[in-house]
Amino acid sequence: MVKSLKACYFKQGDIRPAFTMVELVFVIVILGILAAVAIPRLGASRDDAVIVKGKSQISAIRSGIALQKSKRMLEGTVPFIPTALDTIVAASVDGNRLFNFNDGNTSNILEYPIFSQSNQDGSWVKTAANTYAFRVMGIVHSFFYDANTGIFNCTAGTYCDQLTR
């Protein structure tokens, strides 16, 4: 049986289901409290992400150095430890290929280079021969590659411990 169309409409004086003003205010207050708690945590997570990005890149660089050392030892190439990490001779400008020789992956530290950017958090730049800088929260952290020992380590910066653990 089909109901008539008149039965679908509310008549004047019928109570319609809806939210009361008190319920709406209560929901808005709860959302405000959740936002006040969540926003500071989200802001801190960006800084943490930059540190984690740096840690993973440093690990990749160190692994690339160890891989090149092992490869040279197996080939009998002297010196075993790479003398440089890229072809950039002195301080680099934005867009240079860091940790990569662009020679068909025969002596690259990283298979895919990190391109230098001087004024951005989470970016690398070469400051001198075998010296690099990584920026975290506006603070520059200096890294030095010792071609005699093959060690790539943080030499100055607030977050050196966090980046190299």
C-alpha positions as CSV (number, residue, x, y, z in Angstrom):
1,M,0.0,0.0,0.0
2,V,1.3,3.5,-0.9
3,K,1.0,6.2,1.7
4,S,-0.4,9.5,0.6
5,L,1.9,12.5,0.1
6,K,0.2,14.4,2.8
7,A,1.4,11.9,5.4
8,C,5.1,12.8,4.6
9,Y,4.8,16.5,5.6
10,F,4.9,17.8,9.2
11,K,1.8,19.6,10.3
12,Q,1.9,22.8,12.2
13,G,2.5,22.2,15.9
14,D,4.3,18.8,15.3
15,I,7.7,18.4,17.1
16,R,10.5,18.1,14.6
17,P,13.6,16.1,15.6
18,A,16.6,18.6,15.8
19,F,19.6,19.5,18.0
20,T,19.0,21.9,20.8
21,M,21.2,24.9,21.3
22,V,22.7,23.4,24.4
23,E,23.7,20.3,22.5
24,L,25.3,22.4,19.7
25,V,27.2,24.5,22.2
26,F,28.4,21.4,24.0
27,V,29.8,19.9,20.8
28,I,31.5,23.1,19.9
29,V,33.2,23.3,23.3
30,I,34.4,19.7,23.0
31,L,35.8,20.4,19.5
32,G,37.6,23.5,20.8
33,I,39.2,21.5,23.6
34,L,40.4,18.8,21.2
35,A,41.8,21.5,18.8
36,A,43.6,23.2,21.7
37,V,45.3,19.9,22.6
38,A,46.0,18.7,19.0
39,I,47.4,21.8,17.3
40,P,50.6,22.2,19.5
41,R,51.3,18.5,19.0
42,L,51.0,18.8,15.2
43,G,53.4,21.8,15.2
44,A,56.0,19.8,17.1
45,S,55.7,16.9,14.7
46,R,57.0,18.9,11.8
47,D,60.3,19.6,13.6
48,D,60.5,15.9,14.6
49,A,60.0,15.0,10.9
50,V,62.9,17.2,9.9
51,I,65.1,15.5,12.5
52,V,64.0,12.0,11.3
53,K,64.6,13.0,7.7
54,G,68.2,14.1,8.7
55,K,68.8,10.9,10.6
56,S,67.8,8.8,7.7
57,Q,69.9,10.8,5.3
58,I,72.9,10.6,7.6
59,S,72.4,6.8,7.9
60,A,72.2,6.5,4.1
61,I,75.4,8.6,3.7
62,R,77.3,6.5,6.2
63,S,76.0,3.3,4.6
64,G,77.1,4.6,1.2
65,I,80.6,5.4,2.6
66,A,80.8,1.8,4.0
67,L,79.6,0.3,0.7
68,Q,82.2,2.2,-1.3
69,K,84.9,1.1,1.1
70,S,83.9,-2.5,0.8
71,K,83.6,-2.2,-3.0
72,R,87.1,-0.7,-3.2
73,M,88.6,-3.4,-0.9
74,L,87.1,-6.1,-3.1
75,E,88.4,-4.4,-6.3
76,G,91.8,-3.8,-4.7
77,T,91.5,0.0,-5.4
78,V,93.7,2.2,-3.2
79,P,92.8,4.1,-1.1
80,F,90.0,1.9,0.3
81,I,88.2,4.8,1.9
82,P,86.6,7.4,-0.6
83,T,88.6,10.6,-0.6
84,A,85.5,12.8,-1.3
85,L,81.8,12.4,-1.2
86,D,80.9,14.3,-4.3
87,T,82.5,16.5,-7.1
88,I,81.7,19.8,-5.5
89,V,85.1,21.4,-4.7
90,A,84.2,24.3,-2.4
91,A,81.1,25.9,-0.9
92,S,78.0,24.9,-3.0
93,V,75.1,26.9,-4.2
94,D,71.5,25.8,-4.4
95,G,70.8,22.9,-6.8
96,N,74.2,21.1,-6.6
97,R,74.3,17.3,-6.5
98,L,75.6,16.4,-3.1
99,F,77.0,12.9,-2.2
100,N,76.9,11.8,-5.8
101,F,79.5,11.8,-8.6
102,N,77.0,11.4,-11.5
103,D,79.3,8.8,-13.0
104,G,76.8,5.9,-13.6
105,N,76.8,4.8,-10.0
106,T,80.4,3.5,-9.9
107,S,81.6,5.7,-7.1
108,N,78.4,7.3,-5.8
109,I,77.9,7.6,-2.1
110,L,74.1,7.9,-2.7
111,E,72.4,6.4,-5.7
112,Y,70.2,9.5,-5.9
113,P,71.8,12.8,-4.9
114,I,70.6,15.3,-2.4
115,F,70.3,18.6,-4.0
116,S,71.7,21.5,-2.0
117,Q,69.4,24.2,-0.6
118,S,70.9,26.8,1.7
119,N,68.0,28.4,3.6
120,Q,65.4,25.7,4.2
121,D,64.9,23.3,7.2
122,G,65.8,19.7,6.4
123,S,68.3,20.7,3.6
124,W,72.0,20.2,3.0
125,V,74.6,22.5,1.7
126,K,78.4,22.0,1.2
127,T,80.3,24.6,3.1
128,A,83.9,23.6,2.3
129,A,85.9,20.6,1.2
130,N,84.5,17.5,3.0
131,T,82.3,19.8,5.2
132,Y,78.6,20.0,5.0
133,A,75.7,21.8,6.8
134,F,72.3,20.5,7.6
135,R,69.6,22.9,8.8
136,V,67.1,22.0,11.6
137,M,64.6,24.6,12.9
138,G,66.8,27.4,11.5
139,I,70.0,26.1,13.2
140,V,72.9,25.0,11.0
141,H,74.6,21.7,12.0
142,S,78.0,21.1,10.7
143,F,79.2,17.7,9.4
144,F,82.7,16.7,8.5
145,Y,83.9,13.8,6.4
146,D,87.3,12.5,7.5
147,A,88.8,10.9,4.4
148,N,91.5,9.2,6.5
149,T,89.1,7.3,8.7
150,G,85.9,7.3,6.5
151,I,83.9,8.8,9.4
152,F,81.0,11.3,8.6
153,N,80.1,13.0,11.9
154,C,78.3,16.1,13.3
155,T,80.9,18.6,14.6
156,A,78.6,21.4,15.7
157,G,74.9,22.1,16.3
158,T,72.2,21.8,18.9
159,Y,70.7,18.6,17.6
160,C,73.9,16.7,16.8
161,D,73.1,14.0,19.3
162,Q,69.6,13.4,17.9
163,L,70.8,13.4,14.3
164,T,73.6,10.9,14.8
165,R,72.1,8.4,17.2
